[in-house]
Amino acid sequence: MGRYKKKREQKGLRVDVRGNNVEWALKKLKRMVKDSGQILELKK
């Protein structure tokens, strides 16, 4: 049986929420989306 999985390449963005601080996590996620340029790809 296969004990170890190959790590899949992540195609999305992910932010960990620490201490129930959702506002901080949203701000960080928005910054990551802006830097990655994924929204620009969707608009085309």
C-alpha positions in Angstrom: 0.0 0.0 0.0 1.2 3.5 -0.7 2.1 5.1 2.5 3.4 8.4 1.2 1.5 10.8 -1.1 3.2 13.0 -3.7 2.7 16.6 -2.8 0.4 18.2 -5.4 1.3 21.5 -6.9 -1.0 24.2 -5.4 -2.8 26.3 -7.9 -4.6 28.5 -5.5 -3.9 30.9 -2.7 -4.2 30.1 0.9 -3.9 32.1 4.2 -3.9 30.7 7.7 -6.2 32.4 10.2 -4.5 32.7 13.6 -6.2 33.8 16.8 -9.6 34.3 15.1 -8.1 37.4 13.3 -10.2 37.2 10.1 -9.7 40.9 9.2 -5.9 40.5 9.1 -6.2 37.3 7.1 -8.5 38.9 4.5 -6.1 41.9 4.2 -3.2 39.5 3.6 -5.2 37.4 1.1 -6.2 40.5 -0.9 -2.6 41.6 -1.0 -1.6 38.1 -2.2 -4.2 38.1 -5.0 -3.1 41.6 -6.1 0.6 40.5 -6.2 -0.2 37.2 -8.1 -2.1 38.9 -10.9 -4.7 36.1 -11.0 -7.6 38.6 -11.2 -6.0 40.1 -14.4 -6.0 36.6 -15.9 -9.7 36.3 -15.2 -10.6 39.6 -16.8 -8.9 38.7 -20.1 
